[in-house]
């Protein structure tokens, strides 16, 4: 069982920066069976989409729409993953969800709202 809690929601102006954090609550035995964690987002009226992922080996992947602006970091073994976002655009407005995959099971946080508007 994995519980994920996001933090860092906010209203920011275009061009500004924001960092999201995700804390995983899981047993010391369970943490080593989490293969990947990441961030997804869902904008109003759209489907949930991948933003970035990081594996337990530290290998990262970023969606093309955010590459160069967003950076995922963290350490799954330390139960923390971050999403640093710079040069935010209005189209980045969405609910951002933390995700973890453990033994083929997907776990999701409740989501945190990021609004980019002037």
C-alpha positions in Angstrom: 0.0 0.0 0.0 1.3 3.4 -1.0 -0.1 6.8 0.0 1.0 9.8 -1.9 0.5 13.4 -0.7 1.2 16.4 -3.0 2.0 19.9 -1.9 2.8 23.1 -3.6 -0.4 24.3 -5.3 -0.8 27.8 -6.2 -1.8 30.6 -8.5 1.2 32.0 -10.4 1.6 34.4 -13.3 2.9 33.4 -16.7 6.7 33.1 -16.7 6.9 32.4 -13.0 8.2 29.2 -11.3 6.7 26.7 -8.9 7.9 23.5 -7.3 5.6 20.6 -6.4 6.5 18.0 -3.8 5.2 14.5 -3.4 5.7 12.5 -0.2 5.2 8.7 -0.3 4.0 6.9 2.8 5.0 3.3 2.5 6.7 0.6 4.6 10.4 0.2 4.5 9.8 -3.1 2.7 7.4 -1.6 0.3 9.6 1.3 -0.8 12.0 -1.0 -2.5 9.3 -2.5 -4.7 8.3 0.9 -6.1 9.8 0.9 -9.6 8.8 4.4 -10.8 7.2 7.6 -9.5 6.1 10.5 -11.5 3.7 13.4 -12.2 0.7 13.5 -14.3 -1.7 16.4 -14.9 -5.3 16.9 -16.0 -6.5 20.2 -17.5 -10.2 21.1 -17.5 -12.0 19.1 -20.1 -8.9 17.1 -21.0 -7.6 13.6 -20.2 -4.9 13.0 -17.7 -1.5 13.1 -19.3 2.1 12.2 -18.4 4.3 15.0 -17.3 7.5 13.3 -16.0 8.7 10.2 -14.4 11.7 9.0 -12.4 12.7 5.4 -11.8 14.2 3.9 -8.7 17.6 4.1 -10.5 17.1 7.8 -11.0 16.4 7.7 -14.7 14.1 10.5 -15.7 11.7 11.1 -18.6 9.8 14.3 -19.5 6.9 14.9 -21.8 7.8 16.9 -24.9 5.4 19.7 -23.9 7.4 20.4 -20.7 10.9 19.4 -21.7 13.3 22.2 -20.9 10.9 23.9 -18.5 10.0 21.2 -16.0 12.4 19.0 -14.1 11.6 15.9 -12.0 13.9 15.1 -9.2 14.0 13.2 -6.0 14.8 9.8 -4.5 12.3 7.1 -4.3 14.2 5.4 -1.6 13.8 8.6 0.4 10.1 8.7 -0.4 10.3 12.2 -2.0 9.8 13.3 -5.5 9.7 16.9 -6.8 8.6 18.7 -9.9 10.3 22.0 -10.6 8.4 24.1 -13.1 9.8 27.3 -14.7 8.6 29.6 -17.4 5.0 28.5 -16.6 2.4 29.0 -19.3 -1.4 29.4 -19.0 -1.7 26.0 -20.8 0.1 24.4 -17.8 -3.0 25.1 -15.7 -4.1 21.7 -14.4 -4.5 19.5 -11.4 -1.2 17.8 -10.9 -1.1 14.2 -9.6 1.7 12.3 -8.1 1.9 8.7 -9.2 3.7 5.6 -8.1 3.8 2.1 -9.5 4.4 -0.8 -7.1 4.3 -4.4 -8.3 2.1 -3.5 -11.2 -0.3 -1.5 -9.2 -0.8 2.2 -9.7 -1.2 4.6 -6.8 -2.3 8.2 -7.1 -2.3 11.2 -4.9 -5.4 13.4 -4.6 -3.9 16.1 -6.8 -2.9 19.7 -6.4 -4.2 22.6 -8.5 -1.8 24.8 -10.4 -3.2 27.8 -12.0 -1.2 30.0 -14.4 -2.9 33.3 -15.0 -2.2 37.0 -15.2 
